[in-house]
Structure formats: C-alpha cells, structure tokens
Amino acid sequence: MSDKDDKGRAGRALDAANFFLADVRDGLGPYLAVYLLTEQHWDEARIGLVMSIATIAGIVAQTPAGALVDATRAKRLVMVIAAIMVTLASLSLPLFPGFVPVAISQGFAQAAAVIFPPAIAAVSLGIFGHAAFTRRIGRNETFNHAGNAVAAGLAGLSAYWFGPTVVFYLLGAMAIASLLSIVAIPERAIDHDLARGLDEADTHSEQPSGLAVLLTCRPLLVFAICALLFHLSNAAMLPLVGQKLALQDKNMGTSLMSACIVAAQLVMVPFAMLVGAKADRWGHKRFFLAALLILPVRGALYTLSDNPFWLVGVQLLDGVGAGIFGAIFPVIVADLMRNTGRFNVAQGAVITAQSIGAALSTTLAGLVVVGAGYSAAFIALGAVAAIGAVVCFLALPETRQSADDNPRPRGKTAASASAIAAE
C-alpha cells in the first residue's frame, strides 16, 4: 500500500476517532453536575468541589501524559487504554454514588482522559506534517464537535424518556466505536519523530531540546497564562447553566443541558473549519484573542434572563469561543515548539495550566453562587476572561509570523526565535 493510500486511510480513521472520542474524552462532562444535583441531591458547592478534585487529578497527569506521547511509539495503544479507563470509571458512578467514590472514579477518568488531546495532535502531525497541520487540526475539531453534538442530542432525547442515567450507556457505546476507530489508524503512516515536532527534512538526525525549553520560551509561558484564564472563566459556565435549568424543571434538566451542548457544538463546527481554513492567512493570535473576548459577553448575557430558551440561545456563544480555542490551541503550541522535539510535553504543560484554571473555576463559581447568586458568578467568570484578553493582546506575539520568519530553526532556537519575536 502506498504512502498516499496510508494517509487517506489514516485521515478517515482520524475523522472517526475524533467523532467518537468526543463523548469519551470528556467522560460525563457537564452531565455530572446535573446528575449529582438532581439524582443524588448534592448542593452546588459540593458539586464544584468534587469536580475540582477530579480536575486536579488531571493536572497531575497532564504533563507526564504529554511526555509519554513524545516518547512512545505505541500511541494508538495508549489511547485505547485511556478510553477504557475513562469508560469504566464513569460507568461505576451509579454503583458507588458517595462523595469519596465519586471523587476517586472521576479522578481516574480525568487522569486517563488527558492523554487524548496530545495524542490526537501528535498522530495528526506525524501523519500530515507541519504544512498541513492547521487544516488537519481544524478537521479534527470539526469531527470532534459533530460527535459531541450527536452524542448530546442522543443523550437529551434518551434522558427525556428514560432519565439522566441513560448517559452512562451512551458513553459505553461511544467508547466501543472509538476503540475500533483508533485501531484503524495505520501504524506505518505515523512518523513518530515528526509527531513530537522535529523537522520533516531531518527528523532522524535532529535531537530534542532539553525540557528547560518549556520555561525559557517566554511566549509559551504567556500563552499558558492566557489558557489558564480562558478555562478559569469558561469551565464553570455550562455547569452553572445546567444547574439553573435543572432547578427550574428536574425532569427536563438533562434534556435542556443536552440542548445547550448541541447548540454550542453545532456552532463550533463552522468555527473550527474557519480556523483550519483561514488561521494561517489571518494570524493565529487574532483567533485566540477572539476566543477570549467572547467570554465576557457570554457571562453578561446569562444574567439578563432565566428563561430556558434564552439560556440555550446564549450558549451558542460557547460554540464561538470553544470552537476557536480547541482548533487554534495545538497550532500555536506547534508554532512555538517547532523543531524542539517537545511539542507534546509542551501541550501537556500548557494543558496543565488550563486545567488549573478549570479546577479553580468550578470551585470559585460554586462558592460565589452560594454566597451571592448565579448572576454574580457569571459576571465574575466573564471578568476573568477579560483579563486574559488584555494579557494576550499586550504580551503574546503573532506565532504564525515568527514561525514563517524562522522556517528552519534548530533545537532550542525554535523556541528562542519565538521569544525574540516577543521583544
């Protein structure tokens, strides 16, 4: 079979993997808050705490997960094991609904799920190379959001008839399909040196930079701070909306949550496609800044009405911000780490930062809700994103230009070139 045939088959398998992993990689996601609120009768602060504990487990695992993806040549096997762990941990929730078992099971699920973003990005880079990477990531995110929309739609319809626990069975079905898709990716199509960010023209002689590059590349540190602030603002918004909807109508809580997710995911699809098609031409920083700026607007709009249709409508803005962020994130990291051989561990390090933001987000939001109400929580979360937008605008360079101006830097100089561009 020719290289072209391998790439075609790999591309189709990646499409399917992104579609089916969309449900698996997030585990129960926002449904966890609805389930614990309506079925287990937990209060908002307790829900926020257990979700933060789970996220902390992901923080601990994230950077080692990126390093593992850089080092291993069994990337497909790593993803298969992670998918199985996420599924088993989530399916155990109805059987062991106490605080400690829930915290432990969701911690395991979160720790396993952190392997997917760097692994999918690494496999994509290893197959298609830097020149086609932005377009491929846009395609990955398009199928990921389409998978989320389909899964959420099925969950909403099924939950209306059978109750919130139906999401556990849906997760199991999607997990089986994702495993088959991952295995279908041809192993021989993946260049594992290229997958870690080394140069296409000299992948086998170039040596990876030291891990100190993660701390000496100033634009990477700025990007990590902005990613942290994005998730500190964004992570708690959808769970808060789900809680508001569930408090209005317990029986419709999961179905309305699914409507929110479907609405956002449908919007994410064209915006992920837009990033893939236009980011290399329009600039990577501009897209990232737009993703940050949409969050204060969204937070303010949530406070204007408790009407379910209004809340679902505002949730469309989540599709704009998250759709852009998900597609542009690995592209910017690849820009900054090009030819260092540390692409995936850098992804892991930045995702660690954003995971810290997500962990603090749910706890912060839960405490503000208990103390001052939902509207105050939405305003506070929006203000955090506004700070992130200011940092991005003032301190983050245009990464696409720095990559173009230094097309073939070697080793540490790839990150160094980005640092020079910031000065």
C-alpha positions, 0 to 999 in steps of 0.5 A: 500500500502506498504512502498516499493510500496510508494517509487517506486511510489514516485521515478517515480513521482520524475523522472517526476517532475524533467523532467518537472520542468526543463523548469519551474524552470528556467522560460525563462532562457537564452531565455530572453536575446535573446528575449529582444535583438532581439524582443524588441531591448534592448542593452546588458547592459540593458539586464544584468541589468534587469536580475540582478534585477530579480536575486536579487529578488531571493536572497531575497527569497532564504533563507526564501524559504529554511526555509519554506521547513524545516518547512512545511509539505505541500511541494508538495503544495508549489511547485505547487504554485511556478510553477504557479507563475513562469508560469504566470509571464513569460507568461505576458512578451509579454503583458507588454514588458517595462523595469519596467514590465519586471523587476517586472514579472521576479522578481516574477518568480525568487522569486517563482522559488527558492523554487524548488531546496530545495524542490526537495532535501528535498522530495528526502531525506525524501523519500530515506534517507541519504544512498541513497541520492547521487544516488537519487540526481544524478537521479534527475539531470539526469531527470532534464537535459533530460527535459531541453534538450527536452524542448530546442530542442522543443523550437529551432525547434518551434522558427525556424518556428514560432519565439522566442515567441513560448517559452512562450507556451512551458513553459505553457505546461511544467508547466501543466505536472509538476503540475500533476507530483508533485501531484503524489508524495505520501504524506505518503512516505515523512518523513518530519523530515528526509527531513530537515536532522535529523537522520533516527534512531531518527528523532522524538526525535532529535531537530534542531540546532539553525540557528547560525549553518549556520555561525559557520560551517566554511566549509559551509561558504567556500563552499558558497564562492566557489558557489558564484564564480562558478555562478559569472563566469558561469551565464553570459556565455550562455547569452553572447553566445546567444547574439553573435549568435543572432547578427550574424543571428536574425532569427536563434538566438533562434534556435542556443541558443536552440542548445547550451542548448541541447548540454550542457544538453545532456552532463550533463546527463552522468555527473550527473549519474557519480556523483550519481554513483561514488561521494561517492567512489571518494570524493565529493570535487574532483567533485566540484573542477572539476566543477570549473576548467572547467570554465576557459577553457570554457571562453578561448575557446569562444574567439578563434572563432565566428563561430556558430558551434564552439560556440555550440561545446564549450558549451558542456563544460557547460554540464561538469561543470553544470552537476557536480555542480547541482548533487554534490551541495545538497550532500555536503550541506547534508554532512555538515548539517547532523543531524542539522535539517537545511539542507534546510535553509542551501541550501537556504543560500548557494543558496543565495550566488550563486545567488549573484554571478549570479546577479553580473555576468550578470551585470559585463559581460554586462558592460565589453562587452560594454566597451571592447568586448565579448572576454574580458568578457569571459576571465574575467568570466573564471578568476573568476572561477579560483579563486574559484578553488584555494579557494576550493582546499586550504580551503574546506575539503573532506565532504564525509570523515568527514561525514563517520568519524562522522556517528552519530553526534548530533545537532550542532556537525554535523556541528562542526565535519565538521569544525574540519575536516577543521583544 
